[in-house]
Structure formats: C-alpha cells, structure tokens
Amino acid sequence: MANMKNYEETYQNFKLEVPEYFNWATDEFDRWGKDPDKLGLWVVDDFGNETKLTFAELTKLSCKLANVFRANNIQEGDKIITILGKIPSFWVTMLASLRSGVVVSPGTGQLTAKDIQYRFDASGAVAIIVDEEMAAKVDAVAADCPTLKTKIVVGKRDGWLSFDDEISRADGNFEATKTKADDNAILYFTSGTTGMPKMTVHTHASYGIGHRITGKFWLDLTENDVHWNLSDTGWAKAAWSSFFGPWNCGATIFAHDSTGKFDGKRILEMLSDYPITTLCGPPTAYRVFVQDDLSKYNFKSLRHCVAAGEPLNPEVINVWKEATGTTIYDGYGQTETVLLVANFPCNEVKVGSMGKTSPGFYVAMIDEDGKEVPAGQEGDIAVRIKPERPVGLFKEYYNEPERTAATVRGDWYVTGDRGIRDEDGYVWFVGRADDLILSSGYRIGPFEVESALIEHDAVAESAVVASPDEVRGEIVKAFVILAPGYEGTPELVKELQNFVKNLTAPYKYPREIEFVESLPKTVSGKIRRIELRDMEKEKKLNQNK
C-alpha cells in the first residue's frame, strides 16, 4: 500500500513543522540506529565485494570523523568540499558534516583541477575529502587555494591525512552541534546550462526536513525497502535519493561502486541478483535499459521506480512496465528545491506529464507580471513563496544577492522552466525558458520533438535546438545519436522527419538533422543545448558571410 493513499486529502492537510533547532544527523538519522542490526548502507563494487553498515555503525563512524574535524580545527560553519564516489566514506562524510555543523559541498569525480580551484575560490572552503585519484588534481592547484588548510584522502598520499587512519584513532563519542534549522548545511554547485556554476545554499531544514516529501510520497519508501539511486554522489539528486529521502524513511540505501562507464546490462543484472525494491534513475538510463532484451532478467523484488532530470518518453515507460510490472513515476524539482511536482503512486499517471504539485507546495504557471495563467496556457513554472516560504526551497545563492533576487517575481520563486497545467491539475513540461524554439511565430519546446524522435528504432538519443533561419527566424534542428546497426543516410533523415510529423504537430518536425557520436552534457548528465545552439549560430553566421 502506498504511503499516500488519497492525494487530494494529503495535499489539503499536509504541513511540515520546523523547530527552531534541528540537526538532521541526531534528530532524524540516529533514531534508526536504536535497532543495532538495522541495515543502513549496502555498497557493492565491480568485483562483487560488499560493504554493509548498520545505522548504528554509521552513527559511530560519523562521530569519529566529526572528532577528526575538531582535532584539525574544522569548526561549525566552516565549509568543506568532498569529492567521493559511491563508497561508504561519502555517506560518513555527509553525516559527520551535518553532525558537527560543518557546511559540506559535494562534487562529482568528473571535476577538473581547474573546477576544484573555482570551488575553493567561490566557497572559501577550508578542507577537502577525496579519493587518491582526485587528490592528484587537488595537489595540482592547492598552491592557488589559500583557504585550503586540511586535506584528507581515502587511501594514502604524501602530505595528506588518511581517512581510515584518522577515523581508527578517533573517539566514537561526539556531542552534536546544536544547529538552528535555518543554519547553512549544504552547498551544491548547480550544473546549469548557462553561465558559471552557482552555489545553492540549503539549510538543515530545507533538505533534511523538506525531503520527507521526496522519500515518503514519491520514492514511496518504508523502513523495509532497499533503495537504489543511480545518480552520481556529486549531484543534488544524491541528497534527494541517496541520502535524505531514503534515510528519512529508514530505508536501506544500496549503491554500486563502479569505476567504469555506465553499463546498462550490469545494472539490470544487479536488479535481478539483489533484493532491490525501489529504483531511481535518470531518463537516459531507462532509455538504455529498454534497448536490451528485458525478458532475460528477473525483477522479482522490484516494486517501485521513479525517474527525474527531464520528463520520460511514453514509449520507454510502456516497455519498462511490460517487462517489470512497474510504472516509472516522473518527478520534478531542482538543485534549489526538493520534489515540486510528481506522479504519485496513488494518482493515475498521464504518460508524458510530470504529475501534480507536491504536498507542502503551491506550484503554478505564471506570466511575466507574476500572474497565474489559466489551465492549458503555457507559463513559467513557479512556486508561491509569500506569505510563507515553503520548507524545501534553497536559502540563497551563496554570496550572489543579485542572482538570488533574479529568481523572485512578485510572490513567486521562478524555476526557469516552462510548463502547462491541464484542467485536472497535471503539469506538462515544455522546456527550459531559454531552450524554447521560436519558428514562424510558433513556440516549440525541444522535449516534445526529442520524445517523438526517441520512439523511432534508429534513435538512441537526441538533442533538439533552435538553428537560425532567415525566413522563419529559427528552425528546429536535431542532433541524433543512432542506435547500433543504423547508418546516417539522407533516406533516414527523411524517414525521421516524416516520423516526427506523424507524432506531433507538423510544424514541430526537425527541418535539419545531424548525426553525431555524442552530445555535450553537464557533469550531472543534462544535455547542454546551449553549446549546440551556439555552434549553430556560429555555423550559420559563417555560411552567410
């Protein structure tokens, strides 16, 4: 039985209470450790080696690391950067930071030395915790990071403290810092499609309490679940679905510590081999899964699946349901928020829609004057923040008051995404406000065209952008990665164009198609359409000279 049984009733009555003082590690996490055998974390590597840690063991390890922080003068309010893969030390570091009032800034292993330096410059962090591979990148720029005082490595390296050695020597008792609910807790650098990354500040309450909505209502978790989120530990999605969401509900977090590239077959095998009950993955993962012969696998434990990052294509949802018996429930939110809109298990799914507004929020489509637009009309997706700011929204962009202010329009926080709400209250994603294509007076969202293309057997992935055109202003251009066994011929271009014309309004079909080997993406896996747009502008400019 789902955690939410009646959406309307829950939506009307739901309210998150926020106390003045709140420390998620002690007030939420530690209570699950009262049962000394309750499994909190289960990590499996590429060779089948397993690490299992109970909630009680994680509490003790994080108390030890908090004492290591104190011993090295890393104080409440100080900022530390952590770049660790799906290894237990990542979870221990997150817990120790919250416990001690240290502000933690997670990053992905795809960061370069230059990226790391930028993060130190922007945040003023005093310490970093990384693995041996990342430590070399840190050392390459450490001399240019004046605030960096303490370097901790998981492994061994000259000039660095050893994570395991320090923990083994540390005391396992630690009196947690008495943090206020609105004290800074986490800094996430957004992977945005434009400009330099912004530092999104979340408090102990905004993510710690706010993600109760994410874990209970969307991930549908209980303390009996084993939950697997495929996201990299460096993105905010890991806070959603690999940390706060599951552990708010007492679920066991499962993780695959893989050093290689994304391997859809391996993930499907693990879903068959391990008792994973709930799965969270990006749309690109599910698109890879459905290209396999899913009848070869046994999804005996799997009961609930979700996807986030961008809306999922109907074709993929249907194939996955046929094979596993589970519907993929879309969810929508940002680094700056918890879950804002979702398909919840108790609601009928309208395939292609992101679902309905999360309990605790009022989400609407608004116009340029901050007024709600009627059902069926496109607008900016926005969250009402007055008279009361909902729990689960970020506090600010760190040290950037102008950028923070730019997200507010009247009584609303504006997400920067465009959408339509239908008569039944379902929200349909149109695209990023800056990704919209304006062609002959039509406003075309790239996602609808990409959704149509992906339904063709020849298309593995695509990105759709505006390309300048003298007659139409802009035309729809598609960059297509072909599925194995297909060749990018003029005949296939024609076939794909006609295919899209038949699935969507004819004016939306891609007038140009370019076959490519790869697409530019942010570190969190989102397609950087801005790069493709800029490339098109440059190309058309040169053609017209």
C-alpha positions as CSV (number, residue, x, y, z in Angstrom):
1,M,0.0,0.0,0.0
2,A,1.4,3.4,-1.0
3,N,2.4,5.9,1.7
4,M,0.0,8.4,0.2
5,K,-3.5,6.9,-0.2
6,N,-5.5,9.9,-1.2
7,Y,-3.7,12.8,-3.0
8,E,-6.4,15.5,-2.5
9,E,-6.7,14.8,1.2
10,T,-3.0,14.7,1.8
11,Y,-2.4,17.9,-0.3
12,Q,-5.0,19.8,1.7
13,N,-3.9,18.7,5.2
14,F,-0.1,18.3,4.8
15,K,2.3,20.7,6.6
16,L,5.9,20.3,7.6
17,E,6.8,21.5,11.1
18,V,10.2,23.1,11.6
19,P,11.6,23.5,15.1
20,E,13.9,26.3,16.0
21,Y,16.9,23.9,16.5
22,F,17.3,20.9,14.2
23,N,20.3,18.7,13.4
24,W,19.4,16.0,10.9
25,A,22.1,13.6,11.9
26,T,21.0,13.4,15.6
27,D,17.3,14.3,15.3
28,E,16.5,12.1,12.3
29,F,19.2,9.7,11.3
30,D,20.3,8.4,14.8
31,R,16.8,7.2,15.8
32,W,17.1,4.4,13.2
33,G,20.2,3.1,15.0
34,K,18.3,2.2,18.1
35,D,17.9,-1.2,16.5
36,P,21.6,-2.2,16.4
37,D,21.1,-4.7,13.4
38,K,19.1,-2.3,11.1
39,L,21.0,-2.1,7.8
40,G,21.6,1.5,6.6
41,L,24.0,1.2,3.7
42,W,24.9,-1.6,1.3
43,V,27.7,-1.0,-1.2
44,V,28.7,-3.5,-3.9
45,D,31.7,-2.9,-6.1
46,D,32.5,-4.2,-9.7
47,F,34.1,-7.4,-8.3
48,G,31.1,-8.3,-6.1
49,N,32.8,-7.2,-2.9
50,E,30.2,-6.0,-0.4
51,T,30.3,-3.5,2.4
52,K,27.3,-3.5,4.8
53,L,26.9,-0.9,7.5
54,T,24.1,-0.6,10.1
55,F,22.6,2.7,11.1
56,A,24.4,2.3,14.4
57,E,27.8,1.7,12.8
58,L,27.3,4.8,10.5
59,T,26.5,6.9,13.6
60,K,29.7,5.8,15.3
61,L,31.9,6.3,12.2
62,S,30.4,9.8,11.6
63,C,31.0,10.7,15.3
64,K,34.6,9.7,14.8
65,L,35.0,11.8,11.7
66,A,33.4,14.7,13.4
67,N,36.1,14.4,16.1
68,V,38.7,14.4,13.3
69,F,37.3,17.7,12.1
70,R,37.5,19.2,15.6
71,A,41.1,17.9,16.0
72,N,42.0,19.7,12.8
73,N,40.3,22.9,13.7
74,I,37.4,22.5,11.2
75,Q,34.7,24.3,13.1
76,E,31.0,24.8,12.9
77,G,30.1,27.0,9.9
78,D,33.4,26.2,8.1
79,K,33.0,24.8,4.6
80,I,34.5,21.5,3.3
81,I,34.5,20.1,-0.2
82,T,34.0,16.3,-0.7
83,I,34.5,14.5,-4.0
84,L,34.0,10.8,-3.4
85,G,32.3,8.1,-5.4
86,K,29.8,5.6,-4.2
87,I,32.0,4.4,-1.3
88,P,31.0,4.3,2.4
89,S,33.3,7.3,3.2
90,F,30.9,9.6,1.2
91,W,28.0,8.8,3.5
92,V,30.1,9.0,6.6
93,T,31.5,12.5,5.5
94,M,28.0,13.8,4.8
95,L,26.8,12.6,8.2
96,A,29.8,13.9,10.1
97,S,29.5,17.3,8.4
98,L,25.8,17.7,9.4
99,R,26.5,16.4,12.9
100,S,29.3,18.9,13.5
101,G,27.6,21.9,11.9
102,V,30.3,22.0,9.1
103,V,28.9,23.1,5.7
104,V,29.6,20.4,3.1
105,S,29.9,20.9,-0.6
106,P,29.8,17.6,-2.6
107,G,31.3,17.4,-6.1
108,T,31.5,14.9,-8.9
109,G,34.6,12.9,-9.8
110,Q,34.3,14.4,-13.3
111,L,35.6,17.8,-12.0
112,T,38.9,19.0,-13.3
113,A,41.7,20.6,-11.2
114,K,40.5,24.0,-12.6
115,D,36.9,23.2,-11.4
116,I,38.2,22.4,-7.9
117,Q,40.1,25.7,-7.7
118,Y,37.0,27.5,-8.8
119,R,35.0,25.9,-6.0
120,F,37.6,26.9,-3.4
121,D,37.7,30.4,-4.7
122,A,33.9,30.7,-4.7
123,S,33.2,28.9,-1.3
124,G,36.3,29.7,0.8
125,A,36.3,26.0,1.9
126,V,39.0,25.1,4.5
127,A,39.2,21.4,3.8
128,I,38.7,18.7,1.3
129,I,38.0,14.9,1.4
130,V,38.7,13.0,-1.8
131,D,40.0,9.6,-3.1
132,E,43.5,9.1,-4.3
133,E,42.8,9.9,-8.0
134,M,41.2,13.3,-7.1
135,A,43.9,14.1,-4.6
136,A,46.4,14.5,-7.5
137,K,44.1,17.1,-9.1
138,V,43.8,18.9,-5.8
139,D,47.6,19.0,-5.4
140,A,47.9,20.5,-8.9
141,V,46.0,23.6,-7.7
142,A,46.4,23.6,-3.9
143,A,49.0,26.4,-4.0
144,D,46.3,28.6,-5.6
145,C,43.7,27.7,-3.0
146,P,44.7,29.9,0.0
147,T,41.8,28.9,2.2
148,L,42.6,25.2,2.0
149,K,44.1,24.0,5.3
150,T,43.3,20.3,5.7
151,K,43.5,17.6,3.0
152,I,42.0,14.1,3.8
153,V,42.3,11.2,1.4
154,V,40.6,7.9,1.3
155,G,43.8,5.9,0.7
156,K,47.3,7.1,1.2
157,R,49.2,10.1,-0.2
158,D,52.1,12.2,1.0
159,G,51.0,15.4,2.6
160,W,47.5,14.2,3.2
161,L,45.7,12.8,6.3
162,S,44.5,9.2,5.8
163,F,40.7,9.0,6.2
164,D,40.8,5.4,7.6
165,D,43.8,6.0,9.8
166,E,42.3,9.2,11.4
167,I,39.0,7.5,12.0
168,S,40.6,4.4,13.6
169,R,42.3,6.6,16.1
170,A,39.4,8.9,16.8
171,D,36.9,8.8,19.7
172,G,33.5,7.3,18.8
173,N,31.6,9.7,21.1
174,F,30.7,13.2,19.8
175,E,28.2,15.7,21.2
176,A,26.5,17.1,18.1
177,T,26.5,20.8,17.4
178,K,23.2,22.4,18.3
179,T,22.4,23.8,14.9
180,K,19.4,26.0,14.1
181,A,17.0,24.7,11.4
182,D,17.9,27.7,9.2
183,D,21.7,27.3,9.6
184,N,23.6,26.6,6.4
185,A,24.2,22.8,5.9
186,I,25.0,22.0,2.2
187,L,26.4,24.0,-0.7
188,Y,25.6,22.5,-4.1
189,F,27.1,23.9,-7.3
190,T,24.4,23.8,-9.9
191,S,25.3,22.2,-13.2
192,G,23.2,24.9,-15.1
193,T,23.0,25.1,-18.9
194,T,24.3,28.7,-18.9
195,G,27.0,30.7,-17.0
196,M,29.4,29.6,-14.3
197,P,28.0,27.3,-11.6
198,K,26.0,28.9,-8.8
199,M,26.4,27.8,-5.2
200,T,23.0,26.8,-3.9
201,V,22.7,27.0,-0.1
202,H,20.5,24.5,1.7
203,T,19.8,24.6,5.4
204,H,19.4,21.8,7.9
205,A,15.7,22.1,7.5
206,S,15.3,22.7,3.7
207,Y,16.8,19.4,2.7
208,G,16.7,17.4,5.9
209,I,13.0,18.1,6.7
210,G,11.9,19.0,3.1
211,H,13.0,15.7,1.6
212,R,10.4,13.9,3.8
213,I,8.1,14.7,0.9
214,T,10.5,13.2,-1.6
215,G,11.2,10.0,0.3
216,K,7.7,9.2,1.6
217,F,5.4,10.4,-1.2
218,W,7.4,10.0,-4.4
219,L,10.0,7.3,-3.6
220,D,7.2,5.7,-1.6
221,L,9.8,4.3,0.9
222,T,9.3,2.5,4.2
223,E,11.9,1.1,6.6
224,N,11.6,-2.3,4.9
225,D,12.8,-1.1,1.5
226,V,16.2,-1.4,-0.2
227,H,16.5,1.7,-2.4
228,W,19.0,2.2,-5.3
229,N,19.6,5.6,-6.9
230,L,21.8,5.6,-9.9
231,S,22.9,9.2,-9.5
232,D,26.5,10.4,-9.0
233,T,27.2,11.4,-5.4
234,G,28.2,14.8,-6.6
235,W,24.8,16.0,-7.7
236,A,21.9,17.3,-5.6
237,K,20.0,14.2,-6.8
238,A,22.2,12.2,-4.4
239,A,20.9,14.3,-1.5
240,W,17.3,13.6,-2.7
241,S,17.5,9.9,-3.3
242,S,20.8,8.6,-1.9
243,F,20.7,10.3,1.4
244,F,17.9,12.3,3.0
245,G,14.9,10.8,1.1
246,P,15.6,7.1,1.9
247,W,17.1,7.7,5.4
248,N,14.2,9.9,6.5
249,C,12.1,6.8,5.9
250,G,14.6,4.3,7.5
251,A,15.2,2.5,4.2
252,T,18.5,0.8,3.3
253,I,20.5,2.6,0.7
254,F,22.0,0.4,-2.0
255,A,24.9,1.6,-4.1
256,H,27.1,0.3,-6.9
257,D,30.7,1.4,-6.6
258,S,31.7,1.3,-10.2
259,T,34.8,2.7,-11.8
260,G,33.8,2.2,-15.4
261,K,31.3,3.9,-17.7
262,F,27.5,3.4,-17.3
263,D,26.7,-0.2,-18.0
264,G,23.0,-0.8,-18.5
265,K,23.4,-4.6,-18.7
266,R,25.3,-4.7,-15.4
267,I,22.6,-2.6,-13.7
268,L,19.8,-4.9,-15.0
269,E,21.8,-8.0,-13.7
270,M,22.1,-6.4,-10.3
271,L,18.4,-5.6,-10.2
272,S,17.9,-9.4,-10.7
273,D,20.6,-10.5,-8.2
274,Y,20.0,-8.2,-5.3
275,P,16.7,-7.6,-3.3
276,I,16.3,-4.0,-4.6
277,T,12.7,-2.9,-4.1
278,T,12.8,0.7,-5.4
279,L,14.9,2.3,-8.2
280,C,15.6,5.9,-9.1
281,G,17.3,6.7,-12.3
282,P,17.7,9.4,-15.0
283,P,15.6,9.1,-18.2
284,T,18.8,8.2,-20.1
285,A,19.3,5.1,-18.0
286,Y,15.8,3.8,-18.7
287,R,16.3,4.5,-22.4
288,V,19.4,2.3,-22.3
289,F,17.6,-0.4,-20.4
290,V,14.7,-0.8,-22.8
291,Q,17.1,-1.4,-25.7
292,D,18.1,-4.6,-24.0
293,D,16.0,-7.8,-24.1
294,L,14.4,-7.3,-20.7
295,S,12.8,-10.8,-20.7
296,K,16.2,-12.2,-19.8
297,Y,16.1,-10.6,-16.4
298,N,14.2,-11.4,-13.2
299,F,12.9,-8.3,-11.4
300,K,11.4,-10.3,-8.5
301,S,11.9,-7.7,-5.7
302,L,11.4,-4.5,-7.7
303,R,8.1,-2.8,-6.8
304,H,8.5,0.9,-7.5
305,C,10.5,3.0,-10.0
306,V,11.0,6.7,-10.5
307,A,12.8,9.0,-12.9
308,A,13.9,12.6,-12.7
309,G,16.0,15.1,-14.6
310,E,13.8,15.6,-17.6
311,P,10.4,14.0,-18.4
312,L,10.5,10.5,-19.7
313,N,9.2,9.4,-23.1
314,P,5.9,7.4,-23.1
315,E,7.4,4.6,-25.2
316,V,10.1,3.9,-22.6
317,I,7.5,3.9,-19.8
318,N,5.4,1.3,-21.6
319,V,8.3,-1.1,-22.5
320,W,9.6,-0.9,-18.9
321,K,6.1,-1.6,-17.4
322,E,5.6,-4.6,-19.7
323,A,8.9,-6.1,-18.6
324,T,8.9,-5.3,-14.9
325,G,5.3,-4.7,-14.0
326,T,6.3,-1.3,-12.5
327,T,5.3,2.1,-13.8
328,I,8.1,4.7,-13.9
329,Y,6.9,7.7,-11.9
330,D,8.3,11.0,-13.1
331,G,9.3,13.6,-10.5
332,Y,10.3,17.3,-11.0
333,G,12.5,19.6,-8.9
334,Q,15.8,21.3,-9.0
335,T,19.1,21.6,-7.1
336,E,17.3,24.6,-5.4
337,T,14.3,22.6,-4.3
338,V,13.0,19.3,-3.1
339,L,10.3,17.5,-5.0
340,L,7.9,20.1,-6.5
341,V,5.8,18.1,-8.9
342,A,5.4,14.3,-9.3
343,N,3.4,11.4,-10.5
344,F,2.5,9.9,-7.1
345,P,1.6,6.1,-6.8
346,C,-2.0,6.8,-5.7
347,N,-2.7,9.0,-8.7
348,E,-3.5,7.9,-12.3
349,V,-0.4,8.6,-14.5
350,K,-0.9,10.7,-17.5
351,V,2.0,9.5,-19.6
352,G,4.2,12.4,-20.6
353,S,3.1,14.6,-17.7
354,M,5.3,15.4,-14.7
355,G,2.2,14.8,-12.4
356,K,0.7,17.0,-9.7
357,T,2.1,19.5,-7.2
358,S,3.8,18.0,-4.1
359,P,2.1,18.4,-0.8
360,G,3.6,21.4,1.0
361,F,3.9,23.5,-2.2
362,Y,1.7,25.7,-4.4
363,V,3.1,25.5,-7.9
364,A,1.6,27.5,-10.8
365,M,2.3,28.7,-14.3
366,I,2.7,32.4,-14.3
367,D,3.2,35.2,-16.8
368,E,5.8,38.0,-17.0
369,D,3.8,40.0,-14.5
370,G,3.7,37.3,-11.9
371,K,0.0,36.4,-12.5
372,E,-1.2,32.9,-12.8
373,V,-2.2,31.8,-16.3
374,P,-5.3,29.7,-16.9
375,A,-5.2,25.9,-17.4
376,G,-4.0,24.9,-20.9
377,Q,-1.9,28.1,-21.3
378,E,1.9,27.9,-21.2
379,G,3.8,29.9,-18.5
380,D,6.8,30.0,-16.2
381,I,6.8,27.2,-13.6
382,A,6.8,29.0,-10.3
383,V,6.5,28.3,-6.5
384,R,4.5,30.6,-4.3
385,I,6.8,31.9,-1.5
386,K,4.5,34.5,0.1
387,P,3.1,34.9,2.6
388,E,5.0,31.9,3.8
389,R,8.1,30.4,2.2
390,P,7.6,26.6,1.9
391,V,10.0,24.1,3.5
392,G,12.3,22.6,0.9
393,L,13.4,25.7,-1.0
394,F,17.0,26.8,-1.0
395,K,18.1,29.8,1.2
396,E,20.1,31.7,-1.4
397,Y,22.9,31.6,-4.0
398,Y,26.0,32.0,-1.8
399,N,27.5,35.5,-2.0
400,E,25.3,36.3,-5.0
401,P,22.3,38.5,-3.8
402,E,21.6,39.7,-7.4
403,R,21.3,36.2,-8.8
404,T,19.2,35.2,-5.8
405,A,16.9,38.2,-6.3
406,A,16.5,37.4,-10.0
407,T,14.7,34.1,-9.1
408,V,11.8,36.1,-7.5
409,R,8.9,37.6,-9.4
410,G,6.3,39.1,-7.0
411,D,5.1,36.4,-4.7
412,W,6.8,33.6,-6.7
413,Y,10.1,31.7,-6.9
414,V,10.6,31.2,-10.7
415,T,12.3,28.0,-11.7
416,G,13.4,29.0,-15.1
417,D,11.4,26.2,-16.7
418,R,8.2,26.5,-18.8
419,G,5.2,24.3,-18.4
420,I,1.4,23.9,-18.9
421,R,-1.1,22.8,-16.3
422,D,-4.1,21.0,-17.6
423,E,-7.7,21.1,-16.3
424,D,-7.0,18.1,-14.0
425,G,-4.0,19.8,-12.3
426,Y,-1.3,17.8,-14.1
427,V,1.8,19.7,-15.1
428,W,3.4,19.2,-18.5
429,F,7.0,20.2,-19.1
430,V,7.6,22.4,-22.1
431,G,11.3,23.2,-21.7
432,R,13.9,25.5,-20.2
433,A,12.8,29.1,-20.7
434,D,16.0,29.7,-22.7
435,D,15.7,26.4,-24.7
436,L,12.4,27.3,-26.4
437,I,12.5,27.5,-30.2
438,L,10.6,30.3,-31.9
439,S,9.8,29.3,-35.5
440,S,7.4,31.2,-37.8
441,G,5.6,32.5,-34.7
442,Y,5.3,29.0,-33.1
443,R,6.9,28.3,-29.7
444,I,8.4,24.8,-29.8
445,G,9.7,23.0,-26.8
446,P,12.7,20.7,-27.6
447,F,11.5,17.9,-25.4
448,E,8.4,17.2,-27.4
449,V,10.5,16.7,-30.6
450,E,13.1,14.6,-28.7
451,S,10.2,12.5,-27.3
452,A,9.0,11.8,-30.8
453,L,12.4,11.0,-32.2
454,I,13.3,8.6,-29.4
455,E,10.3,6.4,-30.4
456,H,12.0,5.6,-33.7
457,D,14.1,2.4,-33.5
458,A,17.0,4.2,-35.2
459,V,17.4,6.8,-32.5
460,A,19.4,6.1,-29.3
461,E,19.4,9.7,-28.0
462,S,18.8,13.2,-29.4
463,A,19.0,16.9,-28.6
464,V,16.9,19.4,-30.3
465,V,17.8,23.1,-30.5
466,A,17.0,26.3,-32.4
467,S,19.0,27.0,-35.6
468,P,18.9,30.5,-37.1
469,D,16.9,30.8,-40.3
470,E,16.4,33.9,-42.5
471,V,12.8,33.1,-43.3
472,R,11.4,31.5,-40.1
473,G,13.7,33.2,-37.6
474,E,14.6,29.8,-36.2
475,I,14.1,26.3,-37.3
476,V,14.1,23.0,-35.4
477,K,17.4,21.2,-35.6
478,A,18.0,17.7,-34.2
479,F,21.3,16.2,-33.3
480,V,20.8,12.4,-33.3
481,I,22.9,9.5,-31.9
482,L,22.0,6.4,-33.8
483,A,21.1,3.0,-32.2
484,P,23.5,0.2,-33.1
485,G,23.1,-1.1,-36.7
486,Y,21.8,2.1,-38.3
487,E,23.5,4.4,-40.7
488,G,23.0,8.1,-41.1
489,T,21.8,8.4,-44.7
490,P,19.7,11.1,-46.4
491,E,16.9,8.5,-46.6
492,L,16.9,8.1,-42.8
493,V,16.8,11.9,-42.4
494,K,13.6,11.9,-44.5
495,E,12.2,8.9,-42.6
496,L,12.8,10.6,-39.2
497,Q,11.2,13.9,-40.4
498,N,8.1,12.1,-41.6
499,F,8.0,10.0,-38.4
500,V,8.0,13.2,-36.2
501,K,5.4,14.9,-38.4
502,N,3.1,11.9,-37.8
503,L,3.6,12.0,-34.0
504,T,3.5,15.7,-33.3
505,A,2.1,18.9,-34.9
506,P,3.8,19.0,-38.3
507,Y,5.4,22.4,-37.7
508,K,7.5,20.8,-35.0
509,Y,9.4,18.4,-37.2
510,P,13.2,18.9,-37.4
511,R,14.0,20.6,-40.7
512,E,17.6,19.7,-40.2
513,I,19.0,16.5,-38.7
514,E,22.7,15.9,-38.0
515,F,24.0,12.5,-36.9
516,V,26.6,12.7,-34.1
517,E,28.6,10.3,-31.9
518,S,28.0,12.1,-28.7
519,L,26.2,15.1,-27.1
520,P,27.6,17.8,-24.8
521,K,26.4,17.3,-21.3
522,T,26.8,18.8,-17.9
523,V,28.5,16.9,-15.1
524,S,25.1,15.8,-13.9
525,G,24.2,14.3,-17.3
526,K,21.9,17.0,-18.6
527,I,22.3,17.9,-22.3
528,R,24.0,21.3,-22.8
529,R,21.7,22.6,-25.5
530,I,23.3,26.0,-25.2
531,E,26.5,24.6,-26.7
532,L,24.7,23.2,-29.7
533,R,22.7,26.4,-30.1
534,D,25.9,28.5,-30.1
535,M,27.5,26.1,-32.6
536,E,24.6,26.5,-34.9
537,K,24.7,30.3,-34.7
538,E,28.4,30.3,-35.5
539,K,27.9,28.0,-38.4
540,K,25.0,30.0,-39.9
541,L,26.9,33.2,-39.4
542,N,29.9,31.8,-41.4
543,Q,27.7,30.5,-44.1
544,N,26.2,33.9,-44.7
545,K,29.5,35.8,-44.9
